[in-house]
């Protein structure tokens, strides 16, 4: 199943990357004389309320959904791993302060915090006209709001990574190979980077495969609520939201993006299970 999932993900990523070239139509091309058209030779998955090709929008939607999952997961790991590693290795007051910060943020409901951050970034980033953060405004504009979604998800998602990494490092920091490196005069940065980090790489990799589908679902939820990418750029969440109004008459408008989303999440979970078994095999006695 992990291999099947990996093959599907490869196809989905290839379709997303090649969408501007291989998609039959542009995602925003309208044909008001062909609204709600059934699947056929001209439109493989039919058309929506504005006559836009559903198959093309699925391909372009994959670009947004998969990009958000990958970018948010990468940013979360870039923040959460150093925080958890540093807190566990040095301990003391630093560990206390960092973990209490994590506990405070954990006290706020996840969805509420993501919605608040997304609303803030959506309103704040367009107001940046000069200064060191002007590149964020340009990035968010060029990605139709994807940058704001990634930042909102990453600012909440790093908490779990930091706690898991901290727990892993706490079990390793007093092991013989760490004590030996310290006794030989190795710097703290060398011990963390060369001895501790490689030994917690397996759970980090497995966690990444869990984070990506989590962020894809979160992006779909935000887009469904109208807080996602800016129209007419599609994502699977916005396609589901647009199809809800006509779900009784044209359920395919919801089924198609829903199936694409579900298949991608299942594939990521299968790949994650396969990586977990490969990197941390269970030896039967």
N, C-alpha and C positions, 0 to 999 in steps of 0.2 A: 504493500500500500504506500510505503514511503517513496518507492520508485515511481508509482503511478502519480502520486501527488507532485513529485519533482517534475515529471514530464508535463503535467497540466500547468504548473507554475511557469515552466519555460515557455510554453505556448502562449500563456496569458501575457507574460512580460514581452515576448516577441511581438505579439499583436499590439500591445500598448506602445512600444517603441516605434513600430512601423505604421501606426495609425494614420499619420499625415500623408503617407504614400500609398498604403494598401487599402485604406477604408474606401468603400464605394462612393461616399459623399462626405462633404464637410459636416461637422456636427451641428452647425447652425443653419444649414441650407433648408429653406422652407418651400413647401409646395402645397398651397392651400387648396388645390384641386385634388389632392391625394391624401387627405386627412383620414386617420384611422384605417388605413389600407391594410388588408390582410397580408400575411407573408406570401411572397411570390418571387418570380424571377427578377423583378426590378428592385424589390426590397425584401431581402432574405428574412428579416424579422418583422416586417411590416413598418408602419409609420405611426407617429403619435398625433396629438391633437393639432399640431401645427404643420403636419406633413413632413416632419423630419425623419430621416431613416434611423430606425431603432438599432440596427446592427452597427452602423457607423458610430452612433452615440455610445453603444456598449464598448467599442474599442477605445474611443476617446475617454470614456468614463474609467476604463481600466488604468489609464495614465494617471488620473487624479488619485484614485483609491490606492493603487499600489505605491505610488510616489509618496503619499502621505504616510502609509505604513512603514516604508523603508526609511524615509527621512526622520520621522519621529522616533523610530527605534534606534537609529544611529545617534541622534542627539541625546536621547535618554541614556544610552550606554556611555556616551562621552561625558555625561555629568554624573550619573549614578555610580559608575565603577570607581572613579577617583575619590568620590566622597566616601563611599563605603570602605574602600581600601585604606584611606587615610585615617578615618575614624577608628577602625579596628586596630590598625598597626600602632598608632601613637597612644590611643586610649586617653584616660584621664579627662581633663576639662574639655578638650577638643571633641572627644567622643560624646561626652555628655551634651555639649551644646548642639552638635550636629544631629544627634538622635532626638533631642527634644524639639528641634525645628521640624524634623520629620513627623514626630507625634502631633505637633500642633497642626500641620497641614493635613494630616490624616483625619483630624477631628472634623474637617469640613467635608460634606458629601462630595464624592468624586464628580458626578455629573454637574452639580451646581457650580463647583469650582471651574470646571472646564468651560461651561457656558459663560460664566462671568469673565474669564480670561479671554475667551474668543470674542465676546462683545466688546471688551476693552480694546483689544488689538485691532478689531475691525474699525473702531471709531478713531483710534489714536494714530495708527500707521499712516493713513492718508493725510494727516495734518503735518507730517514731518517734511519740511521743504529744504532744510539745510542742517548742517551739523554732522557729527560722526555717525548718526543713525539714518542718514538719508538713503543709504543703500538698502535698508530694510523696507522703506517705502517703495523703492523701485522694484525690489524682489517680490513684494506682495502684489504690486500692480501687475507685473509681468506674469505671475502665476495665478492671477484671478482669485487671490485670497488664500491660496494654499499655504503660503508662509505663515499667515496668522494662525491657521489651524494647527500647523506643526508646532509652533511655539506654545500654543495653549496646551496641547497634549503633552509636550515634553516637560513643561513646567510642573505637571502633576505626575507624570509617569516615572520620573527618576526616583521617586520615593521607594517603590518596591525593589528596584535594582540595588539601591544603596543598602537596604536592609538585608537582602540576600547576600550581597558581596561581603558585608560586614560579618554576617554569621559564618560565612566560609573562611574568612581570614582569621577570625577568632579561634577557629579550630586548628589553624596552621601556624600561627605566629610563634608558638613555643615549641614547634617540632625541631628535631635535631638539625635538619639541613638549614633552617633559618638561624638557629643559635650558632651553628658553625660559621655561617657567613658573617654574622655580626662579630663573632670572636676574632675573625681574621681581619676585621677593620673595614668591612664593606659598608658603604654609605647607605643611609636609609632608602634613598631613591633606587639604588641598585638592588637592594633586598626586595623592595616592593615590585620593581619591574622585572627582575630576572628570576626571582625565586617564588614569590607569592602569586603574581599575576598568571604565569603559565599554569600553575596548579589549580587555579579556579576558572581556567578558560572554558572547560567543558560545561559547567552549569551556566556560564554566561552565554555561550552559544545556544544552548537549549532555551534559555530565557528569551533570547532574541527572537526565536521562532514562535514564542508565545506572545511577545509584545507586538509583533507585526499584525497578526489578525485582530488583536485587541484594539489597536489604533485604526485599523480599517473599519471595524465595527463602529468605533467612536466617530470617525469621520462621516460614515453613513448616517449615524444618528443625528449629528449636527446638521448635515445637509437636509435630512428629512424635516428637521425643525426650522429650516430656512436660515441657518447660521453657517452654512458651508461655503462652497465655492460660489463665485459670483456668476449668475446666468449671463449668457447662454451656455457657458462652459459646463459640460455634464460631468457628474459623478454617479456612481450606482445609487447612492443615497438620494440625490436630487431626482433621478429618473423614477425611483420608487415613489417619492413624494408627488411628482407630477402625474403619475399613473393612478394614484389613490382616488382622484375625483371621478374617474371613469372605470373603476375596477369591476363594477357589476356588468358593464357592457363589453369592456375590453380588458379582461384580466391579464392578457399577455403583456400589457405595458408594465405590470408589476412583477409578473412571474419571470420574465427574461432577466432583468437586472437582479432580482432576488436569487435566481439560480446561479448567476455568475458570481454573486457575492458569496453564496453558500459554498459553491464548489471551490472557490479560492480559499476560504477559511478552512474547509475540510482538508484541502491539500496541504496547507501550512501546518495544520495539526498533525497530519500523517508524517510529514517531513520532520517535524519536531520530535515525534515519538521515535522515528528511525534514528535520528541523531543522538537522542538520549540513550537508546540501546547500544549504539555503536561506540559512543564515548564513555559510557559507564555500564559495561556489560555485567550481567548478573551471572556468577559462576555457580552452577548447581553442584551440590555435594551429594 
